[in-house]
């Protein structure tokens, strides 16, 4: 999975094995397999397309805010 993302998404906006504690309010959380920060709608669409075609789960920022510990 990571190899696909690295191959097709811009490296400067893709964090592999991203420590989620850097991105959460309470500085908690383990590593995400990958975290992508698209610059525009076309990059976002590409990321969703890759994920859908390869069965990669996708969580939006809003969905992550609602996760219960």
Secondary structure, 3 states (H helix, E strand, C coil): CHHHHHHHCCHHHEEEEEEHHHCCCCCCCCEEEEEECCCCHHHHHHHHHHHHHHCCCCCCHHHHHCCCC
